Amino acid sequence: MSRTTTVTALRAHLDAALTDPARDWLDQALAAARTTTGTASQAWETRFAEAGRRTGQDNADATRVVLLHAAGADTTTLHRLYTEGTAAERRAVLHALPHLVPGPEGLPLVEDALRTNDTRLVAAAVGPYAAAHLPAHHWRHAVLKCLFTGVPVDAVAELPRRAHGDTELARMLGDFAAERTAAGRAVPEDLHRVLALTEPAPHDPGTEAKES
């Protein structure tokens, strides 16, 4: 599914989920976002901040992503909105990265989110953008961060592809499990799921260790 198609699906979801007043508000917000100069720029960014109040918390992420897409927010704008935003606004910026940033320029935001213990930020940080751009070493630590904080590994985009045959990830998971056991703490069930994914498929005669 392309970036545009995904955003179109988000807008269709919002059209179906929102009340008439909320839908009217979104239409006005999107119109402001498409005109991103002068006071119009300030107007859509104000609407970005108030999305949760206007469209409901359950729809806030989708609302903010379609607003960012309509505005064609560049990396500088995304960094500013993330840095100055609430946790909810930061989460929306992370969700928007794969739709707006084709290269690795958004990785500092992903890495910042992974340094927090906010599980919703961590879950947003390990989405499709991280799957496409996060280097192997940092991606492995992101998986461990999910296990440590209790974020379900289902949140990790493209986990089977990136974990497949990753012997270094398997080693790190083994060390993590040993540390938990030595401390008398339970080993997360998700760890065993990920560990199984690191094994080469039976038809693979042998997989070289991936980049450390």
N, C-alpha and C positions, 0 to 999 in steps of 0.2 A: 504494500500500500504506500503510495507516495505521500510526501509531506502535505501537499495541497488536499489530497483526498482525505487524509486523516483530519485535517482542520475542518473540512466540509462536513465530515461525520460528526465532529464535535458541535458544529453549528446546528446541524439537524437535530441532535440530541437536545440542545438547549431550546430550540423552537418547540419541541414536543414537551419539554419538562417545565418551562417557565409559564407563569401567569401572564395575562395580557399586559398588565402594567410593567412587569419585569422585562417582557419581550420588547415593549416600546422603548424602555430605558436602554436595552442592549442595542437596538437599532440606532439610537441617537449616539451611543458611545462608539459604535463602530464607524459611524459617519465622521465623528470627531477624530477617530484614530487614523482614518484614511487621509486626513488633512493635518499633517504633522508639523506645521510651521506656526510660529508665534503663539498666540493665546490658545489656538486649537490644540497644540501639542500639550500645553498645560492642562487643558480640559480632559483629554483622553487619559492622561496619567492620573488625574484626580479620580476619574471613573475606574481606572485599574485598581486604585487603592480601596474604593468603596464597593467593589463587586460583591463581596460577601454579604453586605447589608442589602444590596439591591436585588440580587438573584438567589440568595440563600447559600449557606455554607456548602451544601452538597453540590452546588453548581459553580462555586467560585473558581475552582481551578480551571474548568473548561472555559468559563467566561473570560478569565484573564489570558488564557492561551490564545483564544480567537482575537482578543483585543491586540495582543502583541503581534500576531500575524497580520492583522489588518493595518497596523501602523508600520509594518516592515521594520520592527525595532532592530537596530544594529547592535553590535557587540558592546559598544560604549554605553548605549541606553540600557541594555540588559544588565551590565555590570552595575550601573548606577541604581537601577530599580532593585536589584538584589541587595546591594550594600545598604541602601536606605530603607528597605522594606521590612515588614513584619515577617514572621516565620511563614505565614500563609502566602504572602506575596513572593517570598523567596522560593517557596515550593513551586509556584506557578511558573516562575522564570526557569527553573530547572526542567519542568515539563515542556516548556516551549523551545528549549535548546535544539532538539532534533529538527524542529520545523523552521528554524531561523538561522542556525549557524552550521554551515556545511563542513567547516574544518575544526581543528582542535582549539580554537581561540576561547571557547567557553569552558575549558577544563579547569581554570582556577576556581570557578564557581562550584563545580562538582567536587573538587578537592576540599574547598571550604566546608561544604555541606557534610562531607564525610568526616571532618574533624569534630563535628558536633555530636551530641547524644540525643538529638531530636529524631526520633525514629521515623517520623513522616518525611523529614528532610533527607535522611539517609535513604529511605525507600525511593524518593524521587531522584536522588543522585545516581542510583544504579540502574536507571532506565536505558532506553535505546541510545541516547547520546554517549553514555559511558561505554556501552557495549561496542560502539563504533570507534571511539577515540581514546579511551583510557588505556595507557600502556600496561603491559602484562603485570609488572610488579605492583603497580598501584591498583590494578583491577583485583588481583589476588587479595590485597589487604582490604579492599572494599567488601569482598565476599566474607572475609573474617569479621569485618565490622558488623555486617548483618548478623552473623552468628552470635557475636558478643552482645549486641544490643537487642536481640530478639526479633529483628526484622525478618519476616519469612523470606527464604531464598527465592520464592516464586516472584519476588519483586525484581530480581536480577535479570535484566533482559539478556536474551541469547545465552543463558547460562550453560546449556548442554554443549553449544558450539565452542564457547571459549574454555570450558573446563575439560573438554575431551582430550585425553592423553597428556594432561598437564601434570607432569610428575613433581614439579616444584610446588604446585598448589596441594597435591596429595601429601607432600612432606610437611607443609605448613599446617594442614588440617590434622595430621597425626600428632604434631607437636602441641597444637592447641588442645586436642582431646587428652593428651597425656598430662598437660598442665591442669586441666579441669579435674581429671580423675585424682591427681596427686593432692589437689586442694579439697577433695571431698565434694566436688560439685558435679552436677549432672552434665553429661555431654548432650548438646542439642540434637534432636532427631534429624534436623536438617543437615547436620554435618555428615551423617552417614549417606544421605542422599547425594550430596555434592561429591563426597569421596568416591562413590560408585561411578559418577560421571567422569572422573579423571582417568578411569581405566580405558585403555584402547579397546575398540570393538574387537570381537573374536576373530574377524577376518583380517585385522591388521597384524602383520607379522611382527611388528614392533614399531613403536612411535618414539621418535627422538624427543628428548626433553625440550620443552619449549623455552623461549627466551626468558632468562631469569630477571 
